[in-house]
Amino acid sequence: MEQSATLDIESLKITQEQFILASQSLHLQRPGCDAVYPVGLYGWRKRCLYFFLLLLLVTMIVNLALTVWIIKVMNFSVDSLLVLRSEKNVTLNARNNQGQLTGQLTVGPEAVEAQCQRLEVRSRDGGRLLFTADEEEVVMTTEKFTVTGSEGAVFGHSVETPLIQARASEDLKLESPTRTLTMEAPRGVEVSAAKGPLKVSSRKDLQLESTEGEILLDANTIQLGSLPLGVYTASPSQASQEQAVYEVCVCPSGKIYLSPAESSSTCQAMSNICLWS
């Protein structure tokens, strides 16, 4: 027994010695060790990287400072208005998906020009259309259109409206300073004064003409002033003091004159006035 235990211990020592020798032999058989290279950036590469990072940081700071300066100078904020300034003009363009110009607004030193297919002006809430203009017509839908210029409004062609009305407590005047004033209607023209007189005056002739109908003067009193007087005497003023009643005479031309009223008509005796017309 003791001999067998001794043999086992010796065999174990031999085995350990063989393992150590084998390990040393394996270590001795390894080729020469390769050069070890450090991992990372060193030297000038590291300095360049730090320089670029510092340059990027400085650029970001400068951009941020310029952005803040522009916002402050241009007054960009949520609460204040947007102000665009230019020494010549400011132009706003609108384009479609194909890049074609669909609208343009130009604010210049002399005029404001808008180029678009249709121009619309709406109310404050955007629901009501106040003004629209296109190539065919200009429409204003406001309740009142006021022209405050001293010369009024000038229209080169006709104006179509169902009513022309002056302001309250103000007069309405239709005037043509250098030419004629014409009022025409296929179904009639009515001129009335509900609470005051109606005056029609002319520097020269005043003509009332009806081609198919009649001229009707309907009033309690009709006065024809400044009619010529047909008298026997040479002084019409002297005759007017003595004569109080006259008869109305009509010439073939339509001229009306007065003749002193007597027991019988005196128009025939005063017919020489018709020769003057």
Accessible surface in RSA format (square Angstrom, percent):
REM  Atomic radii and reference values for relative SASA: ProtOr
REM  Chains: A
REM  Algorithm: Lee & Richards
REM  Probe-radius: 1.40
REM  Slices: 20
REM RES _ NUM      All-atoms   Total-Side   Main-Chain    Non-polar    All polar
REM                ABS   REL    ABS   REL    ABS   REL    ABS   REL    ABS   REL
RES MET A   1   194.44 100.7 154.16 102.0  40.28  95.9 121.69 103.5  72.75  96.4
RES GLU A   2   148.14  85.0 141.75 107.2   6.39  15.2  59.78 115.6  88.36  72.1
RES GLN A   3   147.76  82.6 143.41 104.8   4.35  10.4  49.20 104.7  98.57  74.8
RES SER A   4    55.60  47.0  52.14  69.6   3.46   8.0  44.36  94.5  11.24  15.8
RES ALA A   5    51.09  47.0  46.32  71.5   4.78  10.9  50.91  71.7   0.18   0.5
RES THR A   6    69.48  49.4  67.70  68.6   1.78   4.2  45.72  61.4  23.75  35.9
RES LEU A   7   114.07  63.5 111.03  79.4   3.04   7.7 111.21  78.1   2.86   7.7
RES ASP A   8    93.13  65.2  90.02  89.6   3.10   7.3  25.91  61.0  67.22  67.0
RES ILE A   9    95.47  54.3  94.62  70.5   0.86   2.1  95.47  68.8   0.00   0.0
RES GLU A  10    85.42  49.0  84.12  63.6   1.30   3.1  29.66  57.4  55.76  45.5
RES SER A  11    57.49  48.6  53.82  71.8   3.67   8.5  43.79  93.3  13.70  19.2
RES LEU A  12   103.47  57.6 100.36  71.8   3.12   7.8 103.44  72.6   0.03   0.1
RES LYS A  13   120.57  58.8 119.70  73.4   0.87   2.1  65.91  59.3  54.65  58.2
RES ILE A  14    92.30  52.5  92.29  68.8   0.01   0.0  92.29  66.5   0.01   0.0
RES THR A  15    78.86  56.1  78.11  79.2   0.75   1.8  55.54  74.6  23.32  35.3
RES GLN A  16    99.17  55.5  96.33  70.4   2.84   6.8  29.81  63.5  69.36  52.6
RES GLU A  17   103.55  59.5 102.04  77.2   1.52   3.6  33.86  65.5  69.70  56.9
RES GLN A  18   106.51  59.6 102.05  74.6   4.46  10.6  34.70  73.9  71.81  54.5
RES PHE A  19   143.98  72.0 139.03  86.1   4.95  12.9 143.52  87.0   0.47   1.3
RES ILE A  20    91.29  52.0  90.40  67.3   0.89   2.2  91.29  65.7   0.00   0.0
RES LEU A  21   114.51  63.8 110.53  79.1   3.98  10.0 110.90  77.9   3.61   9.7
RES ALA A  22    48.28  44.4  42.54  65.6   5.74  13.1  47.84  67.4   0.44   1.2
RES SER A  23    46.07  38.9  39.84  53.2   6.22  14.3  32.83  69.9  13.23  18.5
RES GLN A  24    97.27  54.4  94.36  69.0   2.90   6.9  32.99  70.2  64.28  48.8
RES SER A  25    44.08  37.2  40.74  54.4   3.34   7.7  34.33  73.1   9.75  13.7
RES LEU A  26   117.65  65.5 114.09  81.6   3.56   8.9 114.30  80.3   3.35   9.0
RES HIS A  27   120.39  65.8 111.07  77.2   9.32  23.8  71.61  73.8  48.77  56.8
RES LEU A  28   143.77  80.1 116.09  83.1  27.68  69.6 118.72  83.4  25.05  67.4
RES GLN A  29   137.90  77.1 105.42  77.0  32.47  77.3  45.13  96.1  92.77  70.4
RES ARG A  30   159.64  67.0 140.30  71.5  19.34  46.0  44.27  60.5 115.37  69.9
RES PRO A  31   117.95  86.0  98.06  89.4  19.89  72.3 110.03  90.8   7.92  49.2
RES GLY A  32    68.19  84.1   0.00   N/A  68.19  84.1  43.89 120.4  24.30  54.4
RES CYS A  33   125.92  95.2  86.52  96.5  39.39  92.6  38.35  97.2  87.57  94.4
RES ASP A  34   129.98  91.1 108.70 108.2  21.29  50.3  36.95  87.0  93.03  92.8
RES ALA A  35    75.66  69.6  46.88  72.3  28.79  65.5  57.97  81.6  17.69  46.9
RES VAL A  36   142.61  93.8 112.75 102.1  29.86  72.0 116.59 101.3  26.02  70.6
RES TYR A  37   177.43  82.8 161.02  91.6  16.40  42.7 120.15  90.3  57.28  70.6
RES PRO A  38   105.00  76.5  78.04  71.1  26.97  98.0  88.64  73.2  16.36 101.7
RES VAL A  39   142.18  93.6 120.62 109.2  21.56  52.0 124.12 107.8  18.06  49.0
RES GLY A  40    56.68  69.9   0.00   N/A  56.68  69.9  30.86  84.7  25.82  57.8
RES LEU A  41    86.99  48.4  75.16  53.8  11.83  29.7  75.79  53.2  11.20  30.1
RES TYR A  42   129.60  60.5 120.11  68.3   9.48  24.7  89.48  67.2  40.12  49.5
RES GLY A  43    39.16  48.3   0.00   N/A  39.16  48.3  30.52  83.8   8.64  19.4
RES TRP A  44   149.98  60.2 148.86  72.1   1.12   2.6 130.08  69.4  19.90  32.3
RES ARG A  45   132.51  55.6 127.38  64.9   5.13  12.2  28.02  38.3 104.49  63.3
RES LYS A  46    82.09  40.0  82.09  50.4   0.00   0.0  30.16  27.1  51.93  55.3
RES ARG A  47   157.58  66.2 151.19  77.1   6.39  15.2  71.23  97.3  86.36  52.3
RES CYS A  48    51.41  38.9  48.85  54.5   2.57   6.0  12.77  32.4  38.64  41.7
RES LEU A  49    76.32  42.5  73.34  52.5   2.99   7.5  75.80  53.2   0.53   1.4
RES TYR A  50   123.28  57.6 117.95  67.1   5.33  13.9  88.51  66.5  34.77  42.9
RES PHE A  51   121.65  60.9 116.63  72.2   5.02  13.1 121.16  73.5   0.49   1.4
RES PHE A  52   124.37  62.2 120.22  74.5   4.15  10.8 120.66  73.2   3.72  10.6
RES LEU A  53    96.66  53.8  91.40  65.4   5.26  13.2  91.64  64.4   5.02  13.5
RES LEU A  54   107.36  59.8 103.80  74.3   3.56   8.9 106.49  74.8   0.86   2.3
RES LEU A  55    91.62  51.0  88.68  63.4   2.94   7.4  91.21  64.1   0.41   1.1
RES LEU A  56   104.51  58.2 101.09  72.3   3.41   8.6 104.14  73.1   0.36   1.0
RES LEU A  57    95.64  53.3  94.38  67.5   1.25   3.2  95.41  67.0   0.23   0.6
RES VAL A  58    70.25  46.2  69.97  63.3   0.28   0.7  70.25  61.0   0.00   0.0
RES THR A  59    61.97  44.1  58.74  59.6   3.23   7.7  46.93  63.0  15.04  22.7
RES MET A  60   112.76  58.4 106.41  70.4   6.35  15.1  92.42  78.6  20.34  26.9
RES ILE A  61   101.73  57.9 100.32  74.7   1.41   3.4 101.26  72.9   0.47   1.3
RES VAL A  62    74.43  49.0  72.85  66.0   1.57   3.8  74.43  64.7   0.00   0.0
RES ASN A  63    79.64  54.9  78.10  75.5   1.54   3.7  24.65  59.3  54.99  53.1
RES LEU A  64   119.18  66.4 115.49  82.6   3.69   9.3 118.66  83.3   0.53   1.4
RES ALA A  65    59.09  54.3  47.13  72.7  11.96  27.2  54.31  76.5   4.78  12.6
RES LEU A  66    95.04  52.9  95.01  68.0   0.03   0.1  95.04  66.7   0.00   0.0
RES THR A  67    69.32  49.3  66.87  67.8   2.45   5.9  45.07  60.5  24.25  36.7
RES VAL A  68    85.76  56.4  84.72  76.7   1.03   2.5  85.25  74.1   0.51   1.4
RES TRP A  69   151.48  60.8 147.28  71.3   4.19   9.8 128.63  68.6  22.84  37.1
RES ILE A  70    81.62  46.4  80.88  60.3   0.74   1.8  81.62  58.8   0.00   0.0
RES ILE A  71    75.03  42.7  73.96  55.1   1.06   2.6  73.96  53.3   1.06   2.9
RES LYS A  72   161.97  79.0 146.20  89.7  15.78  37.6  96.74  87.1  65.23  69.5
RES VAL A  73    81.63  53.7  59.26  53.7  22.36  53.9  65.21  56.7  16.42  44.5
RES MET A  74    61.08  31.6  57.44  38.0   3.64   8.7  34.37  29.2  26.72  35.4
RES ASN A  75    78.55  54.2  71.09  68.7   7.46  18.0  16.07  38.7  62.48  60.4
RES PHE A  76    79.87  40.0  68.22  42.3  11.65  30.3  71.41  43.3   8.46  24.2
RES SER A  77    71.78  60.7  39.03  52.1  32.75  75.4  48.17 102.6  23.61  33.1
RES VAL A  78   152.66 100.5 120.31 108.9  32.35  78.0 127.69 110.9  24.97  67.7
RES ASP A  79   142.80 100.0 107.68 107.2  35.11  83.0  38.68  91.0 104.11 103.8
RES SER A  80    55.18  46.6  33.18  44.3  22.00  50.7  41.05  87.4  14.13  19.8
RES LEU A  81   150.49  83.8 142.89 102.2   7.60  19.1 145.66 102.3   4.83  13.0
RES LEU A  82   123.15  68.6  91.75  65.6  31.40  78.9  93.53  65.7  29.62  79.7
RES VAL A  83    56.02  36.9  52.47  47.5   3.55   8.6  55.21  48.0   0.81   2.2
RES LEU A  84    87.79  48.9  63.46  45.4  24.32  61.1  63.97  44.9  23.81  64.1
RES ARG A  85   203.51  85.4 170.47  86.9  33.04  78.7  68.62  93.8 134.89  81.8
RES SER A  86    66.84  56.5  25.93  34.6  40.91  94.2  20.99  44.7  45.85  64.2
RES GLU A  87   179.88 103.3 141.79 107.3  38.10  90.7  63.36 122.6 116.52  95.1
RES LYS A  88   167.60  81.8 158.94  97.5   8.65  20.6 104.29  93.9  63.31  67.4
RES ASN A  89    72.28  49.8  59.51  57.5  12.77  30.7   2.84   6.8  69.44  67.1
RES VAL A  90    35.32  23.2  31.57  28.6   3.74   9.0  34.90  30.3   0.42   1.1
RES THR A  91    57.58  41.0  31.38  31.8  26.21  62.5  22.80  30.6  34.78  52.6
RES LEU A  92    96.49  53.7  91.88  65.7   4.61  11.6  94.10  66.1   2.40   6.5
RES ASN A  93    79.21  54.6  41.83  40.4  37.37  90.0  10.41  25.0  68.80  66.5
RES ALA A  94    52.98  48.7  47.25  72.9   5.73  13.0  52.66  74.2   0.33   0.9
RES ARG A  95   145.33  61.0 110.64  56.4  34.69  82.6  38.34  52.4 106.98  64.8
RES ASN A  96    61.39  42.3  41.69  40.3  19.70  47.4  33.08  79.6  28.30  27.4
RES ASN A  97   162.93 112.4 123.39 119.2  39.54  95.2  34.95  84.1 127.98 123.7
RES GLN A  98   145.64  81.4 110.73  80.9  34.91  83.1  44.58  94.9 101.06  76.6
RES GLY A  99    39.48  48.7   0.00   N/A  39.48  48.7  26.96  74.0  12.52  28.0
RES GLN A 100   106.32  59.5 100.43  73.4   5.90  14.0  35.62  75.8  70.70  53.6
RES LEU A 101    83.45  46.5  52.82  37.8  30.63  77.0  52.82  37.1  30.63  82.4
RES THR A 102    67.92  48.3  49.32  50.0  18.60  44.3  46.42  62.4  21.50  32.5
RES GLY A 103    13.14  16.2   0.00   N/A  13.14  16.2  12.46  34.2   0.68   1.5
RES GLN A 104    46.14  25.8  38.07  27.8   8.07  19.2   2.82   6.0  43.32  32.9
RES LEU A 105    70.76  39.4  69.64  49.8   1.12   2.8  69.64  48.9   1.12   3.0
RES THR A 106    26.66  19.0  26.60  27.0   0.05   0.1  19.55  26.3   7.10  10.7
RES VAL A 107    68.95  45.4  66.04  59.8   2.92   7.0  66.04  57.4   2.92   7.9
RES GLY A 108    22.50  27.7   0.00   N/A  22.50  27.7   9.76  26.8  12.74  28.5
RES PRO A 109   118.05  86.0  72.87  66.4  45.19 164.2  86.07  71.1  31.98 198.8
RES GLU A 110   169.25  97.2 130.57  98.8  38.68  92.1  51.75 100.1 117.50  95.9
RES ALA A 111    56.14  51.6  41.28  63.7  14.86  33.8  50.75  71.5   5.39  14.3
RES VAL A 112   100.44  66.1  70.40  63.7  30.04  72.4  70.40  61.2  30.04  81.5
RES GLU A 113    98.05  56.3  93.36  70.6   4.68  11.2  31.74  61.4  66.31  54.1
RES ALA A 114    52.73  48.5  21.03  32.5  31.70  72.1  21.03  29.6  31.70  84.0
RES GLN A 115   104.90  58.7  98.22  71.8   6.68  15.9  39.05  83.1  65.85  49.9
RES CYS A 116    65.87  49.8  29.29  32.7  36.58  86.0  25.34  64.2  40.52  43.7
RES GLN A 117   160.08  89.5 143.26 104.7  16.82  40.1  55.45 118.0 104.63  79.4
RES ARG A 118   117.75  49.4  97.88  49.9  19.87  47.3  42.41  58.0  75.34  45.7
RES LEU A 119    74.51  41.5  73.55  52.6   0.97   2.4  74.15  52.1   0.36   1.0
RES GLU A 120    71.65  41.1  46.21  35.0  25.44  60.6  15.27  29.5  56.38  46.0
RES VAL A 121    70.16  46.2  66.81  60.5   3.35   8.1  70.16  61.0   0.00   0.0
RES ARG A 122   111.12  46.7  89.89  45.8  21.22  50.5  29.96  40.9  81.16  49.2
RES SER A 123    30.49  25.8  19.69  26.3  10.80  24.9  22.36  47.6   8.13  11.4
RES ARG A 124   248.86 104.5 205.55 104.8  43.31 103.1  93.03 127.1 155.83  94.4
RES ASP A 125   126.41  88.5  85.66  85.3  40.74  96.3  50.68 119.3  75.72  75.5
RES GLY A 126    36.95  45.6   0.00   N/A  36.95  45.6  22.41  61.5  14.54  32.6
RES GLY A 127    63.08  77.8   0.00   N/A  63.08  77.8  36.80 101.0  26.28  58.8
RES ARG A 128   109.89  46.1 104.60  53.3   5.29  12.6  51.01  69.7  58.88  35.7
RES LEU A 129    45.16  25.1  38.86  27.8   6.30  15.8  38.86  27.3   6.30  16.9
RES LEU A 130    44.98  25.0  44.93  32.1   0.05   0.1  44.93  31.6   0.05   0.1
RES PHE A 131    54.04  27.0  53.88  33.4   0.16   0.4  54.04  32.8   0.00   0.0
RES THR A 132     8.18   5.8   8.18   8.3   0.00   0.0   7.34   9.9   0.84   1.3
RES ALA A 133    20.60  18.9  17.34  26.8   3.26   7.4  18.05  25.4   2.55   6.7
RES ASP A 134    54.41  38.1  30.89  30.8  23.52  55.6  19.07  44.9  35.35  35.3
RES GLU A 135   179.02 102.8 137.70 104.2  41.32  98.4  59.47 115.0 119.55  97.6
RES GLU A 136   164.49  94.4 126.73  95.9  37.75  89.9  48.15  93.1 116.34  95.0
RES GLU A 137   105.94  60.8  95.45  72.2  10.49  25.0  32.84  63.5  73.11  59.7
RES VAL A 138    94.92  62.5  65.08  58.9  29.84  71.9  65.08  56.5  29.84  80.9
RES VAL A 139    52.09  34.3  49.35  44.7   2.74   6.6  52.06  45.2   0.03   0.1
RES MET A 140    87.12  45.1  57.98  38.4  29.13  69.4  39.05  33.2  48.06  63.7
RES THR A 141    59.23  42.1  42.28  42.9  16.96  40.4  49.71  66.8   9.52  14.4
RES THR A 142    52.38  37.3  32.02  32.5  20.36  48.5  31.07  41.7  21.31  32.2
RES GLU A 143   163.03  93.6 119.71  90.6  43.32 103.1  50.81  98.3 112.22  91.6
RES LYS A 144   156.89  76.5 134.14  82.3  22.75  54.2  83.87  75.5  73.02  77.8
RES PHE A 145   127.90  64.0  98.88  61.2  29.02  75.5 100.60  61.0  27.30  78.1
RES THR A 146    64.45  45.8  36.28  36.8  28.17  67.1  30.25  40.6  34.20  51.7
RES VAL A 147    69.02  45.4  38.28  34.7  30.75  74.1  41.50  36.1  27.52  74.6
RES THR A 148   124.84  88.8  89.11  90.3  35.72  85.1  62.25  83.6  62.59  94.6
RES GLY A 149    46.94  57.9   0.00   N/A  46.94  57.9  32.79  90.0  14.16  31.7
RES SER A 150   120.52 101.8  71.62  95.6  48.90 112.7  57.60 122.6  62.92  88.2
RES GLU A 151   153.93  88.4 129.61  98.1  24.32  57.9  57.06 110.4  96.87  79.1
RES GLY A 152    41.48  51.2   0.00   N/A  41.48  51.2  25.30  69.4  16.18  36.2
RES ALA A 153    52.84  48.6  20.27  31.3  32.57  74.1  25.52  35.9  27.32  72.4
RES VAL A 154   137.82  90.7 104.41  94.5  33.41  80.5 107.51  93.4  30.31  82.2
RES PHE A 155   124.23  62.2  95.87  59.4  28.36  73.8  98.78  59.9  25.44  72.8
RES GLY A 156    74.12  91.4   0.00   N/A  74.12  91.4  34.73  95.3  39.39  88.2
RES HIS A 157   168.46  92.1 146.94 102.1  21.52  55.1 106.80 110.1  61.66  71.7
RES SER A 158   101.62  85.9  65.88  87.9  35.74  82.3  51.51 109.7  50.10  70.2
RES VAL A 159    85.19  56.1  54.37  49.2  30.82  74.3  57.59  50.0  27.60  74.9
RES GLU A 160   166.72  95.7 132.18 100.0  34.54  82.2  53.91 104.3 112.81  92.1
RES THR A 161    67.94  48.3  36.68  37.2  31.26  74.5  27.07  36.4  40.87  61.8
RES PRO A 162   145.64 106.1 102.01  93.0  43.63 158.6 115.34  95.2  30.30 188.3
RES LEU A 163   122.60  68.3 103.95  74.4  18.66  46.9 108.01  75.9  14.59  39.3
RES ILE A 164   101.26  57.6  82.11  61.2  19.15  46.2  85.31  61.4  15.95  43.3
RES GLN A 165   139.14  77.8 105.27  76.9  33.87  80.6  31.22  66.5 107.92  81.9
RES ALA A 166    29.39  27.0   9.79  15.1  19.60  44.6  16.62  23.4  12.77  33.8
RES ARG A 167   142.37  59.8 128.09  65.3  14.28  34.0  56.08  76.6  86.29  52.3
RES ALA A 168    95.93  88.2  66.10 102.0  29.83  67.9  76.92 108.3  19.01  50.4
RES SER A 169   126.96 107.3  71.52  95.4  55.44 127.7  54.70 116.5  72.26 101.2
RES GLU A 170   103.17  59.2  81.85  61.9  21.33  50.8  29.86  57.8  73.31  59.9
RES ASP A 171   143.33 100.4 114.55 114.0  28.78  68.0  35.86  84.4 107.47 107.2
RES LEU A 172    93.16  51.9  60.10  43.0  33.06  83.1  60.69  42.6  32.47  87.4
RES LYS A 173   154.76  75.5 127.68  78.3  27.07  64.5  83.49  75.2  71.26  75.9
RES LEU A 174    92.51  51.5  68.30  48.9  24.21  60.9  70.44  49.5  22.07  59.4
RES GLU A 175   106.56  61.2  73.41  55.5  33.15  78.9  25.60  49.5  80.95  66.1
RES SER A 176    37.46  31.7  17.56  23.4  19.90  45.8  10.34  22.0  27.12  38.0
RES PRO A 177   116.22  84.7  79.33  72.3  36.89 134.1  85.07  70.2  31.15 193.6
RES THR A 178   110.16  78.3  84.39  85.6  25.77  61.4  69.99  94.0  40.17  60.7
RES ARG A 179   188.07  79.0 169.45  86.4  18.62  44.3  72.00  98.4 116.07  70.3
RES THR A 180   119.91  85.3  98.61 100.0  21.30  50.8  80.64 108.3  39.28  59.4
RES LEU A 181   100.05  55.7  68.40  48.9  31.66  79.6  69.05  48.5  31.01  83.4
RES THR A 182    92.27  65.6  62.39  63.2  29.88  71.2  44.48  59.7  47.79  72.2
RES MET A 183   104.67  54.2  77.36  51.2  27.30  65.0  58.50  49.7  46.16  61.2
RES GLU A 184   151.30  86.9 114.33  86.5  36.97  88.0  43.44  84.0 107.87  88.1
RES ALA A 185    47.58  43.7  24.17  37.3  23.41  53.3  27.89  39.3  19.69  52.2
RES PRO A 186   146.11 106.5 101.44  92.5  44.67 162.4 114.01  94.1  32.10 199.5
RES ARG A 187   237.33  99.6 197.25 100.5  40.08  95.4  77.00 105.2 160.33  97.2
RES GLY A 188    52.48  64.7   0.00   N/A  52.48  64.7  34.85  95.6  17.63  39.5
RES VAL A 189    75.93  50.0  37.72  34.2  38.20  92.1  41.70  36.2  34.23  92.8
RES GLU A 190   155.45  89.2 121.71  92.1  33.74  80.3  50.72  98.1 104.73  85.5
RES VAL A 191    85.92  56.5  61.48  55.7  24.44  58.9  64.72  56.2  21.20  57.5
RES SER A 192    88.36  74.7  55.65  74.3  32.71  75.3  30.51  65.0  57.85  81.0
RES ALA A 193    44.37  40.8  14.94  23.1  29.43  66.9  21.40  30.1  22.97  60.9
RES ALA A 194   105.92  97.4  58.85  90.8  47.07 107.1  69.39  97.7  36.53  96.8
RES LYS A 195   208.28 101.6 163.36 100.2  44.93 107.0 117.81 106.0  90.48  96.4
RES GLY A 196    40.81  50.3   0.00   N/A  40.81  50.3  25.58  70.2  15.23  34.1
RES PRO A 197   134.44  98.0 105.44  96.1  29.00 105.4 116.50  96.2  17.94 111.5
RES LEU A 198   100.95  56.2  68.16  48.8  32.79  82.4  68.80  48.3  32.15  86.5
RES LYS A 199   177.14  86.4 147.03  90.2  30.10  71.7  92.81  83.5  84.33  89.8
RES VAL A 200    96.28  63.4  70.47  63.8  25.81  62.2  73.61  64.0  22.68  61.5
RES SER A 201    89.71  75.8  58.51  78.1  31.20  71.9  30.31  64.5  59.41  83.2
RES SER A 202    58.77  49.7  20.63  27.5  38.14  87.9  17.79  37.9  40.97  57.4
RES ARG A 203   237.26  99.6 193.24  98.5  44.02 104.8  75.05 102.6 162.21  98.3
RES LYS A 204   179.75  87.7 152.49  93.6  27.25  64.9 102.30  92.1  77.45  82.5
RES ASP A 205   132.22  92.6 110.02 109.5  22.20  52.5  32.99  77.7  99.23  99.0
RES LEU A 206   102.19  56.9  70.24  50.2  31.95  80.3  70.83  49.7  31.36  84.4
RES GLN A 207   136.88  76.5 108.40  79.2  28.48  67.8  41.89  89.2  95.00  72.0
RES LEU A 208   118.01  65.7  94.65  67.7  23.37  58.7  96.65  67.9  21.36  57.5
RES GLU A 209   125.46  72.0  87.27  66.0  38.19  90.9  33.34  64.5  92.13  75.2
RES SER A 210    49.46  41.8  21.05  28.1  28.41  65.4  15.29  32.6  34.16  47.9
RES THR A 211   124.15  88.3  83.81  85.0  40.35  96.2  67.57  90.8  56.58  85.5
RES GLU A 212   172.08  98.8 131.99  99.9  40.09  95.5  52.50 101.5 119.58  97.6
RES GLY A 213    57.37  70.7   0.00   N/A  57.37  70.7  34.74  95.3  22.63  50.7
RES GLU A 214   147.33  84.6 119.47  90.4  27.86  66.3  49.89  96.5  97.44  79.6
RES ILE A 215    90.50  51.5  57.93  43.2  32.58  78.5  61.01  43.9  29.49  80.0
RES LEU A 216   134.20  74.7 107.36  76.8  26.84  67.5 108.02  75.9  26.18  70.4
RES LEU A 217   110.09  61.3  88.83  63.5  21.26  53.4  92.06  64.7  18.03  48.5
RES ASP A 218   128.76  90.2  93.59  93.2  35.17  83.2  21.06  49.6 107.70 107.4
RES ALA A 219    66.23  60.9  34.34  53.0  31.89  72.5  46.25  65.1  19.98  52.9
RES ASN A 220   165.11 113.9 124.96 120.8  40.15  96.7  34.32  82.6 130.78 126.4
RES THR A 221    97.43  69.3  74.52  75.6  22.90  54.6  50.68  68.1  46.75  70.7
RES ILE A 222    90.49  51.5  58.57  43.6  31.92  76.9  61.54  44.3  28.95  78.6
RES GLN A 223   155.10  86.7 124.99  91.3  30.11  71.7  41.95  89.3 113.15  85.8
RES LEU A 224    93.73  52.2  70.27  50.3  23.47  59.0  73.67  51.7  20.06  54.0
RES GLY A 225    64.22  79.2   0.00   N/A  64.22  79.2  37.77 103.6  26.45  59.2
RES SER A 226   125.43 106.0  74.85  99.9  50.57 116.5  51.70 110.1  73.72 103.3
RES LEU A 227    39.51  22.0  27.18  19.4  12.33  31.0  27.23  19.1  12.28  33.0
RES PRO A 228    47.44  34.6  35.82  32.7  11.62  42.2  47.39  39.1   0.05   0.3
RES LEU A 229    54.20  30.2  36.31  26.0  17.90  45.0  36.31  25.5  17.90  48.2
RES GLY A 230     1.95   2.4   0.00   N/A   1.95   2.4   1.95   5.4   0.00   0.0
RES VAL A 231    27.94  18.4   7.98   7.2  19.96  48.1   8.00   7.0  19.94  54.1
RES TYR A 232   143.43  67.0 107.17  61.0  36.26  94.3  96.12  72.2  47.31  58.3
RES THR A 233    70.62  50.2  55.63  56.4  15.00  35.7  62.86  84.4   7.77  11.7
RES ALA A 234   109.35 100.5  68.32 105.4  41.02  93.3  79.86 112.5  29.49  78.1
RES SER A 235    42.96  36.3  39.51  52.7   3.45   7.9  28.77  61.3  14.19  19.9
RES PRO A 236    69.01  50.3  68.77  62.7   0.24   0.9  68.98  56.9   0.04   0.2
RES SER A 237    73.84  62.4  66.53  88.8   7.32  16.9  49.68 105.8  24.16  33.8
RES GLN A 238   100.11  56.0  97.56  71.3   2.55   6.1  25.60  54.5  74.51  56.5
RES ALA A 239    12.31  11.3   9.34  14.4   2.98   6.8  12.05  17.0   0.27   0.7
RES SER A 240    49.09  41.5  34.62  46.2  14.47  33.3  22.58  48.1  26.51  37.1
RES GLN A 241   155.65  87.0 117.25  85.7  38.39  91.4  40.62  86.5 115.03  87.2
RES GLU A 242   141.15  81.0 104.42  79.0  36.72  87.4  47.88  92.6  93.26  76.1
RES GLN A 243    50.25  28.1  43.20  31.6   7.05  16.8   5.92  12.6  44.33  33.6
RES ALA A 244    97.12  89.3  60.69  93.7  36.43  82.9  67.50  95.1  29.61  78.4
RES VAL A 245    97.93  64.4  94.62  85.7   3.30   8.0  97.35  84.6   0.57   1.6
RES TYR A 246    53.42  24.9  27.52  15.7  25.90  67.4  27.49  20.7  25.93  32.0
RES GLU A 247    42.29  24.3  37.29  28.2   5.00  11.9  25.22  48.8  17.07  13.9
RES VAL A 248    89.84  59.1  63.78  57.7  26.05  62.8  63.78  55.4  26.05  70.7
RES CYS A 249     5.09   3.9   1.90   2.1   3.19   7.5   5.09  12.9   0.00   0.0
RES VAL A 250    98.09  64.5  66.88  60.5  31.21  75.2  66.88  58.1  31.21  84.6
RES CYS A 251     4.26   3.2   0.43   0.5   3.83   9.0   0.88   2.2   3.39   3.7
RES PRO A 252   139.16 101.4  94.89  86.5  44.26 160.9 108.20  89.3  30.96 192.4
RES SER A 253    86.68  73.2  41.98  56.0  44.70 103.0  51.95 110.6  34.73  48.7
RES GLY A 254    46.37  57.2   0.00   N/A  46.37  57.2  28.64  78.6  17.73  39.7
RES LYS A 255    65.99  32.2  55.19  33.9  10.80  25.7  45.05  40.6  20.93  22.3
RES ILE A 256    57.40  32.7  51.63  38.5   5.77  13.9  51.63  37.2   5.77  15.7
RES TYR A 257     4.90   2.3   4.90   2.8   0.00   0.0   0.02   0.0   4.88   6.0
RES LEU A 258    36.31  20.2  36.31  26.0   0.00   0.0  36.31  25.5   0.00   0.0
RES SER A 259     0.00   0.0   0.00   0.0   0.00   0.0   0.00   0.0   0.00   0.0
RES PRO A 260     9.90   7.2   9.90   9.0   0.00   0.0   9.90   8.2   0.00   0.0
RES ALA A 261    31.23  28.7  17.90  27.6  13.33  30.3  18.91  26.6  12.31  32.6
RES GLU A 262   102.77  59.0  70.56  53.4  32.21  76.7  33.42  64.6  69.36  56.6
RES SER A 263   128.38 108.5  77.52 103.5  50.86 117.2  60.26 128.3  68.12  95.4
RES SER A 264    77.05  65.1  67.60  90.2   9.45  21.8  49.38 105.2  27.67  38.8
RES SER A 265    77.92  65.8  48.53  64.8  29.39  67.7  43.26  92.1  34.66  48.6
RES THR A 266     7.29   5.2   5.41   5.5   1.88   4.5   7.29   9.8   0.00   0.0
RES CYS A 267    30.11  22.8  28.89  32.2   1.22   2.9  20.99  53.2   9.12   9.8
RES GLN A 268   151.11  84.5 141.68 103.5   9.44  22.5  61.71 131.3  89.41  67.8
RES ALA A 269    58.51  53.8  27.52  42.5  30.98  70.5  39.39  55.5  19.12  50.6
RES MET A 270    10.14   5.3  10.14   6.7   0.00   0.0   7.72   6.6   2.42   3.2
RES SER A 271    46.08  38.9  42.64  56.9   3.44   7.9  21.37  45.5  24.70  34.6
RES ASN A 272    77.79  53.6  74.82  72.3   2.97   7.2  26.85  64.6  50.95  49.2
RES ILE A 273     3.39   1.9   3.39   2.5   0.00   0.0   3.39   2.4   0.00   0.0
RES CYS A 274    27.86  21.1  17.07  19.0  10.79  25.4  12.43  31.5  15.43  16.6
RES LEU A 275   147.45  82.1 119.38  85.4  28.07  70.6 123.01  86.4  24.44  65.8
RES TRP A 276   181.70  72.9 144.53  70.0  37.17  87.3 128.60  68.6  53.09  86.1
RES SER A 277    75.48  63.8  12.68  16.9  62.81 144.7  44.14  94.0  31.35  43.9
END  Absolute sums over single chains surface
CHAIN  1 A    26487.1      20687.8       5799.3      15536.8      10950.3
END  Absolute sums over all chains
TOTAL         26487.1      20687.8       5799.3      15536.8      10950.3
